[in-house]
Amino acid sequence: MTSSYQSINPNTGKLLKSYEHLTAPQLETSLAAAENCFQTWKHKSYSERAVIVNKAATLMHAHVDDFAKLATLDMGKRIDEARGEVKFSADILAYYAKHAEDFLAPTKLHPKVGEAHMESSPLGVLFCVEPWNFPYYQLARVAGPQLMAGNTLVVKHAGCVPQCAIAFEKLLLDAGAPVGAYTNLLISHEQCNSVIDDPRIKGVALTGSVAAGRAVAARAGQNLKKSSMELGGSDAFIVLDDADMDQVIPWAVWGRMYNGGQTCCAAKRFIVLDKVADTFLAKFKAALEALVPGDPMDEKTTHGPLSTEAALVQLLAQVDVAVKGGAKLLMGGKRINRPGAFMQTTILTDIAPNNPAFRDEFFGPVVSFYRVKDEAAAIALANDSDFGLGGSVWTKDEARGKRIASQVDTGMMFINNIDWLDAELPFGGIKNSGYGRELGNMGIQEFVNKKLVRTGHFKAPV
């Protein structure tokens, strides 16, 4: 039986390493260690936890290239983007080491009689299921807040990034984390169910597909366990008729092509007012055509591979279905004739509401382009989606942008930028994009007990 944990270089298609699943006894040892660690970790002071989490951040910053190269080998992330991810992940750890105590400080209430406050305490062992597209960032944004909150974590990372998963666990151990504080689990999907069912698990966090979210959230719900779900997206990129194209086009390319287009909050549906649609489309197409495919380890490469051969095959099939459904293929749509999982940059236009492409999420370098008559039509189209993660509005009139942003049904909206790379900014969505928030003050509140404590001497009610 082939292991589901395989590092296959998507630039070459060659197998680098494979790993076996944990046996049932090994899994039990890991869960027991996490529970045992929690019994002492929860009593550590914020400053004691912060020493370890800060040390992990320092080590990441000191070994950026080492971590980045593993991401490039495991899932094909271009090396400069991989370095950026490593640095941001380290910054997230440092952010929570600095702010956790303030975020979770007791909150004074003001009852009519007596005194009261809310205090926060950790829940216990959390089970985190994480995806491959940001193999460190996804881990840091659960590990930073939840370790600082006093929880311990057992983590099932994606099967195609095992080297990154193992490296992140080692990072925390090297930083002084006790065994059981953060544990990487090389387990099967079937074993995931037994972990969720285990009474030692007190909360479940998942970042992944809608299908995975439904399955994991349902299992957590059966066990009455708190969960957070960060799922897919089909973000609208709304270009108004007064937008500055010199600003818009570089952001359009970054928004669609960052991480090879494999980002849940990537710009996926480009909704452009008719007055500027032709200009935008011509400039955008030219900018995409200028991208150069190549080895993602080479800094000159501007178009890397998809994460796996399977991801490429799925995306090609989606494009074929879209074209058969009546969409026009303005450019691309094929794999690139070279080794590895490379796909041409692709633009689809004339996508009718009955075309599967109208509802689908394209997780890769595929643009869905729509022209609309006015801003009301742009808002309506942006909201006609099963997803609700993020989106952006492009206009010289910031007040106009804010007005439109407030009418788009998502968890995040950006005006004249798509810059979500800040640990201070809560991240998450609504509808099929999930529920709960990560990062910022909100991210650390997801898996703590908010306890009311009231004091005072009152007469018992008659």
PADO-242877 format. One record per residue (C-alpha): x, z, y; residue in three letters. Coordinates in Angstrom, 1 decimal, decimal comma. Layout:
N
c1/c3/c2/residuo
X/Z/Y/Ala
...
END
This chain:
462
c1/c3/c2/residuo
0,0/0,0/0,0/Met
1,4/-1,0/3,4/Thr
1,8/1,9/5,9/Ser
-0,4/1,7/9,0/Ser
2,6/3,1/11,0/Tyr
4,9/0,2/11,6/Gln
7,1/-0,7/14,5/Ser
7,0/-4,6/14,6/Ile
8,8/-6,1/17,5/Asn
6,1/-8,4/19,1/Pro
8,8/-10,5/20,7/Asn
10,1/-11,6/17,3/Thr
7,5/-10,5/14,7/Gly
10,2/-8,6/12,8/Lys
9,5/-5,3/11,2/Leu
11,8/-2,6/12,6/Leu
10,6/0,6/10,9/Lys
7,7/1,9/8,9/Ser
6,5/5,4/8,2/Tyr
4,3/7,0/5,5/Glu
1,2/9,0/6,2/His
1,3/12,7/6,0/Leu
0,2/14,1/2,7/Thr
-2,7/16,6/2,7/Ala
-0,3/19,6/2,3/Pro
1,9/18,3/5,2/Gln
-1,2/17,9/7,4/Leu
-2,3/21,4/6,5/Glu
1,2/22,7/7,5/Thr
0,9/21,0/10,8/Ser
-2,6/22,4/11,6/Leu
-1,6/25,9/10,6/Ala
1,5/25,7/12,8/Ala
-0,6/24,6/15,8/Ala
-3,1/27,4/15,3/Glu
-0,3/29,9/14,8/Asn
1,5/28,7/17,9/Cys
-1,7/28,9/20,0/Phe
-2,0/32,7/19,2/Gln
1,3/33,2/21,2/Thr
1,3/30,2/23,5/Trp
-2,0/31,3/25,1/Lys
-0,4/34,6/26,2/His
2,6/32,9/27,9/Lys
2,5/33,0/31,7/Ser
2,2/29,8/33,6/Tyr
5,8/30,1/34,8/Ser
7,0/30,5/31,1/Glu
5,0/27,3/30,1/Arg
6,2/25,5/33,2/Ala
9,9/26,0/32,3/Val
9,3/24,0/29,1/Ile
7,1/21,3/30,6/Val
9,4/20,9/33,6/Asn
12,4/20,6/31,2/Lys
10,6/17,8/29,3/Ala
10,0/16,0/32,7/Ala
13,7/16,4/33,5/Thr
14,8/15,0/30,1/Leu
12,5/12,0/30,5/Met
14,0/11,2/33,9/His
17,5/11,6/32,5/Ala
16,8/9,2/29,6/His
14,5/6,6/31,1/Val
16,2/3,6/29,5/Asp
16,2/5,2/26,0/Asp
12,4/5,9/26,1/Phe
11,7/2,5/27,8/Ala
13,5/0,5/25,2/Lys
11,4/2,1/22,4/Leu
8,2/1,0/24,2/Ala
9,5/-2,5/24,6/Thr
10,5/-2,7/20,9/Leu
7,2/-1,0/19,7/Asp
4,6/-2,9/21,8/Met
6,4/-5,5/23,8/Gly
6,1/-3,9/27,3/Lys
8,4/-5,6/29,8/Arg
11,4/-3,4/30,3/Ile
10,9/-2,8/34,0/Asp
7,3/-1,8/33,4/Glu
8,4/0,4/30,5/Ala
10,8/2,2/32,8/Arg
8,1/2,7/35,3/Gly
5,8/4,2/32,7/Glu
8,5/6,6/31,6/Val
9,1/7,8/35,1/Lys
5,4/8,2/35,8/Phe
4,9/10,1/32,6/Ser
7,7/12,5/33,6/Ala
6,1/12,9/37,0/Asp
2,8/13,9/35,4/Ile
4,5/16,6/33,4/Leu
6,2/17,9/36,5/Ala
2,9/17,7/38,4/Tyr
1,1/20,0/36,0/Tyr
4,0/22,4/35,7/Ala
3,8/22,8/39,5/Lys
0,0/23,0/40,0/His
-1,6/24,3/36,8/Ala
-1,7/27,9/37,9/Glu
-3,4/27,1/41,2/Asp
-5,8/24,7/39,5/Phe
-6,9/27,4/37,0/Leu
-6,8/30,4/39,3/Ala
-9,9/32,6/39,3/Pro
-12,7/31,5/41,6/Thr
-14,5/34,2/43,6/Lys
-18,3/34,0/43,6/Leu
-20,6/35,6/46,1/His
-23,6/37,1/44,3/Pro
-26,3/39,0/46,3/Lys
-25,2/42,2/44,7/Val
-21,8/43,3/43,3/Gly
-18,8/41,0/42,7/Glu
-18,2/38,1/40,4/Ala
-15,6/35,5/39,6/His
-15,0/32,6/37,3/Met
-11,8/32,6/35,2/Glu
-10,3/30,0/32,9/Ser
-8,9/30,4/29,4/Ser
-7,6/27,9/26,9/Pro
-9,9/26,8/24,0/Leu
-7,3/26,5/21,2/Gly
-5,9/23,6/19,2/Val
-6,9/20,2/20,6/Leu
-6,9/16,9/18,6/Phe
-5,9/13,9/20,7/Cys
-6,3/10,3/19,5/Val
-4,2/8,0/21,7/Glu
-3,7/4,2/22,1/Pro
-0,6/2,0/22,1/Trp
-0,8/0,3/25,5/Asn
0,9/3,1/27,4/Phe
2,7/4,9/24,6/Pro
4,1/7,7/26,8/Tyr
1,7/7,9/29,8/Tyr
-1,3/8,4/27,4/Gln
0,5/11,3/25,8/Leu
1,8/12,9/29,1/Ala
-1,7/12,9/30,6/Arg
-3,0/15,1/27,8/Val
0,2/17,1/27,1/Ala
0,9/18,0/30,7/Gly
-2,4/19,6/31,6/Pro
-3,4/21,0/28,3/Gln
-0,1/22,6/27,4/Leu
0,0/24,2/30,8/Met
-3,6/25,4/30,3/Ala
-2,4/27,2/27,2/Gly
-3,8/24,9/24,6/Asn
-1,8/23,4/21,7/Thr
-2,1/19,8/20,7/Leu
-2,1/17,8/17,5/Val
-1,9/14,1/18,3/Val
-2,7/10,9/16,3/Lys
-0,9/8,1/18,2/His
-1,5/4,4/17,5/Ala
-0,1/2,9/14,4/Gly
2,1/0,2/16,1/Cys
4,0/2,7/18,4/Val
5,4/5,2/15,9/Pro
8,9/5,3/17,4/Gln
7,4/6,3/20,8/Cys
5,2/8,9/19,2/Ala
8,1/10,5/17,4/Ile
10,3/10,4/20,5/Ala
7,7/12,2/22,6/Phe
7,3/15,0/20,1/Glu
11,0/15,4/20,0/Lys
11,2/15,5/23,8/Leu
9,0/18,6/23,9/Leu
10,9/20,3/21,1/Leu
14,2/19,5/22,9/Asp
12,7/21,0/26,0/Ala
12,1/24,3/24,2/Gly
8,5/24,0/23,1/Ala
7,8/26,2/20,0/Pro
6,9/24,4/16,8/Val
3,1/23,8/16,8/Gly
2,7/23,5/20,6/Ala
2,7/19,7/20,4/Tyr
2,6/18,0/17,0/Thr
2,6/14,2/16,2/Asn
0,4/13,4/13,2/Leu
1,1/10,3/11,2/Leu
-2,4/10,3/9,6/Ile
-5,0/7,7/8,5/Ser
-8,4/7,2/10,1/His
-9,9/9,0/7,2/Glu
-7,7/12,0/7,7/Gln
-8,8/12,0/11,4/Cys
-12,3/13,1/10,2/Asn
-10,9/16,0/8,3/Ser
-9,0/17,1/11,4/Val
-12,1/16,9/13,6/Ile
-14,0/18,9/11,0/Asp
-11,4/21,6/10,8/Asp
-12,6/24,8/12,4/Pro
-9,2/25,4/14,0/Arg
-9,7/22,3/16,2/Ile
-11,6/23,3/19,3/Lys
-11,7/20,0/21,3/Gly
-11,2/16,3/20,8/Val
-9,8/13,8/23,4/Ala
-9,7/10,1/22,7/Leu
-8,5/7,0/24,6/Thr
-9,3/3,8/22,9/Gly
-12,0/1,3/22,1/Ser
-15,7/1,7/22,4/Val
-16,1/1,6/18,6/Ala
-13,4/4,3/18,1/Ala
-15,0/6,4/20,9/Gly
-18,5/6,2/19,2/Arg
-17,0/7,2/15,9/Ala
-14,9/10,1/17,1/Val
-17,4/11,4/19,7/Ala
-20,1/11,4/17,0/Ala
-17,9/13,4/14,6/Arg
-17,0/15,8/17,3/Ala
-20,7/16,2/18,2/Gly
-21,6/16,9/14,6/Gln
-19,1/19,8/14,8/Asn
-20,4/20,9/18,3/Leu
-16,9/20,4/19,7/Lys
-16,2/19,4/23,3/Lys
-14,8/15,9/23,7/Ser
-13,6/13,5/26,4/Ser
-13,6/9,8/26,0/Met
-11,6/7,2/28,0/Glu
-12,7/3,9/26,6/Leu
-12,5/0,3/27,7/Gly
-13,3/-1,5/31,0/Gly
-14,2/-4,8/32,5/Ser
-13,2/-4,1/36,1/Asp
-14,5/-6,3/38,9/Ala
-12,0/-7,6/41,5/Phe
-14,3/-8,4/44,4/Ile
-12,9/-10,8/47,0/Val
-14,9/-10,9/50,3/Leu
-14,9/-13,8/52,7/Asp
-12,6/-12,1/55,2/Asp
-9,9/-11,0/52,7/Ala
-6,2/-11,6/53,4/Asp
-5,1/-14,0/50,7/Met
-1,4/-13,2/51,2/Asp
-2,3/-9,6/50,2/Gln
-4,9/-10,4/47,6/Val
-3,0/-12,9/45,4/Ile
-0,1/-10,7/44,5/Pro
-2,5/-7,9/43,7/Trp
-4,7/-10,2/41,6/Ala
-1,6/-11,2/39,5/Val
-0,5/-7,6/39,1/Trp
-4,1/-6,4/38,4/Gly
-4,6/-8,9/35,6/Arg
-1,1/-9,2/34,2/Met
0,4/-5,7/34,5/Tyr
1,2/-4,6/31,0/Asn
0,5/-8,1/29,7/Gly
-3,1/-7,6/30,8/Gly
-3,5/-4,9/28,2/Gln
-4,8/-2,2/30,5/Thr
-8,3/-0,6/30,3/Cys
-8,5/-0,5/34,1/Cys
-7,0/-4,0/34,6/Ala
-8,8/-6,5/36,9/Ala
-10,7/-8,6/34,4/Lys
-13,7/-10,1/36,3/Arg
-12,7/-11,9/39,5/Phe
-15,9/-12,1/41,7/Ile
-15,2/-14,2/44,8/Val
-17,5/-15,1/47,7/Leu
-18,2/-18,8/47,7/Asp
-16,6/-19,3/51,2/Lys
-13,1/-18,5/49,9/Val
-13,6/-19,1/46,1/Ala
-11,7/-22,5/46,0/Asp
-8,8/-21,2/48,1/Thr
-8,5/-18,1/46,0/Phe
-8,7/-19,9/42,7/Leu
-6,1/-22,5/43,6/Ala
-3,6/-19,9/44,8/Lys
-4,3/-17,6/41,9/Phe
-3,8/-20,4/39,4/Lys
-0,5/-21,4/40,9/Ala
0,7/-17,8/40,9/Ala
-0,2/-17,4/37,2/Leu
1,5/-20,7/36,3/Glu
4,7/-19,4/37,9/Ala
5,0/-16,6/35,4/Leu
7,9/-17,1/32,9/Val
7,4/-16,0/29,2/Pro
10,4/-14,5/27,5/Gly
12,1/-11,6/25,9/Asp
10,5/-8,4/27,4/Pro
13,9/-6,7/27,2/Met
15,1/-9,3/29,8/Asp
14,4/-8,2/33,3/Glu
13,9/-11,8/34,4/Lys
10,9/-12,2/32,1/Thr
7,6/-12,1/34,0/Thr
5,3/-12,8/31,0/His
5,8/-10,7/27,9/Gly
4,1/-10,8/24,5/Pro
0,9/-9,1/23,4/Leu
1,3/-5,9/21,5/Ser
0,7/-7,3/18,0/Thr
0,0/-10,5/16,2/Glu
-3,5/-9,2/15,4/Ala
-4,2/-8,6/19,2/Ala
-3,2/-12,2/19,9/Leu
-5,4/-13,6/17,1/Val
-8,4/-11,6/18,4/Gln
-7,9/-12,7/22,0/Leu
-7,6/-16,4/21,0/Leu
-10,8/-16,1/19,0/Ala
-12,6/-14,5/22,0/Gln
-11,5/-17,4/24,2/Val
-12,7/-20,0/21,6/Asp
-16,1/-18,2/21,4/Val
-16,3/-18,3/25,2/Ala
-15,6/-22,0/25,4/Val
-18,1/-22,8/22,6/Lys
-20,6/-20,7/24,6/Gly
-20,2/-23,0/27,6/Gly
-17,4/-21,5/29,6/Ala
-14,9/-23,9/31,2/Lys
-11,2/-23,4/30,4/Leu
-9,4/-24,0/33,7/Leu
-5,9/-23,2/32,2/Met
-4,3/-21,8/29,1/Gly
-6,3/-20,6/26,1/Gly
-3,6/-21,1/23,5/Lys
-0,7/-19,3/22,0/Arg
2,7/-20,1/23,4/Ile
4,9/-22,2/21,1/Asn
7,7/-19,6/20,5/Arg
8,3/-16,7/18,1/Pro
6,3/-13,6/18,8/Gly
2,8/-12,7/19,9/Ala
2,7/-14,7/23,2/Phe
-0,4/-16,2/24,8/Met
-0,7/-18,5/27,7/Gln
-2,2/-17,1/30,9/Thr
-5,8/-18,2/30,8/Thr
-8,7/-18,7/33,3/Ile
-12,3/-19,0/32,2/Leu
-15,0/-20,2/34,7/Thr
-18,7/-21,0/34,6/Asp
-19,4/-18,0/32,3/Ile
-23,2/-17,8/31,8/Ala
-24,9/-14,4/31,2/Pro
-25,8/-15,4/27,6/Asn
-22,1/-16,2/26,8/Asn
-20,5/-13,4/24,8/Pro
-17,6/-13,6/27,3/Ala
-20,0/-12,3/30,0/Phe
-20,1/-8,9/28,3/Arg
-16,7/-8,8/26,4/Asp
-13,6/-7,1/27,4/Glu
-10,6/-9,4/27,3/Phe
-7,5/-7,2/26,5/Phe
-4,8/-9,6/27,6/Gly
-3,9/-12,4/30,0/Pro
-7,4/-13,9/30,3/Val
-9,1/-14,2/33,7/Val
-12,9/-14,4/34,0/Ser
-13,7/-16,1/37,3/Phe
-17,1/-15,9/39,1/Tyr
-18,2/-17,3/42,4/Arg
-21,1/-15,7/44,3/Val
-23,0/-16,5/47,5/Lys
-22,7/-13,1/49,3/Asp
-21,7/-9,5/49,0/Glu
-25,1/-8,4/47,5/Ala
-24,6/-10,9/44,7/Ala
-21,1/-9,6/44,2/Ala
-22,3/-6,0/43,9/Ile
-25,1/-7,0/41,5/Ala
-22,6/-9,0/39,3/Leu
-20,1/-6,1/39,3/Ala
-22,8/-3,7/38,1/Asn
-24,1/-6,1/35,4/Asp
-21,6/-4,8/32,9/Ser
-21,7/-2,4/29,9/Asp
-18,5/-0,9/31,3/Phe
-17,9/1,3/34,3/Gly
-14,3/2,3/34,5/Leu
-12,8/0,9/37,8/Gly
-12,9/-1,9/40,3/Gly
-11,6/-3,1/43,6/Ser
-12,8/-4,7/46,9/Val
-10,7/-6,9/49,1/Trp
-11,6/-7,2/52,8/Thr
-10,0/-6,8/56,2/Lys
-13,0/-4,6/57,1/Asp
-12,3/-1,2/55,5/Glu
-15,7/0,2/56,4/Ala
-17,3/-2,8/54,7/Arg
-15,1/-2,2/51,6/Gly
-16,1/1,4/51,4/Lys
-19,8/0,5/51,7/Arg
-19,5/-1,9/48,8/Ile
-17,3/0,5/46,8/Ala
-20,0/3,1/47,0/Ser
-22,6/0,7/45,5/Gln
-20,5/-0,3/42,4/Val
-21,3/1,9/39,4/Asp
-17,8/2,9/38,1/Thr
-15,7/6,0/37,8/Gly
-13,1/4,6/40,2/Met
-13,0/2,1/43,1/Met
-10,1/0,8/45,1/Phe
-10,1/-0,9/48,5/Ile
-7,3/-3,4/49,2/Asn
-5,2/-2,0/46,3/Asn
-5,4/-1,1/42,6/Ile
-2,9/1,8/42,7/Asp
-4,0/4,4/40,2/Trp
-0,4/5,4/39,4/Leu
-0,6/8,9/40,9/Asp
-1,0/12,2/39,0/Ala
-3,2/13,6/41,7/Glu
-5,9/10,9/41,1/Leu
-8,6/11,7/38,5/Pro
-8,9/8,9/35,9/Phe
-12,1/8,0/34,0/Gly
-15,3/6,1/33,9/Gly
-19,0/6,0/33,1/Ile
-21,3/3,9/30,8/Lys
-19,3/2,4/27,8/Asn
-16,1/3,4/29,6/Ser
-16,6/6,9/28,4/Gly
-16,9/10,4/29,9/Tyr
-14,7/13,1/31,2/Gly
-11,7/12,8/33,5/Arg
-7,9/13,0/33,0/Glu
-5,2/13,7/35,7/Leu
-5,7/15,6/39,0/Gly
-7,4/18,9/39,2/Asn
-10,3/17,6/37,0/Met
-8,0/16,7/34,1/Gly
-6,9/20,3/33,4/Ile
-10,5/21,6/33,5/Gln
-11,7/19,5/30,5/Glu
-10,7/21,9/27,8/Phe
-10,8/25,4/29,2/Val
-13,4/28,1/28,9/Asn
-15,0/28,8/32,3/Lys
-15,9/32,4/32,0/Lys
-18,2/34,3/34,4/Leu
-17,1/37,9/35,0/Val
-19,4/40,1/37,0/Arg
-18,8/43,7/38,1/Thr
-21,0/46,3/39,7/Gly
-23,2/49,3/39,0/His
-26,8/48,3/39,0/Phe
-30,0/49,9/37,8/Lys
-31,3/48,3/34,6/Ala
-34,4/46,1/35,2/Pro
-37,6/47,9/34,6/Val
END
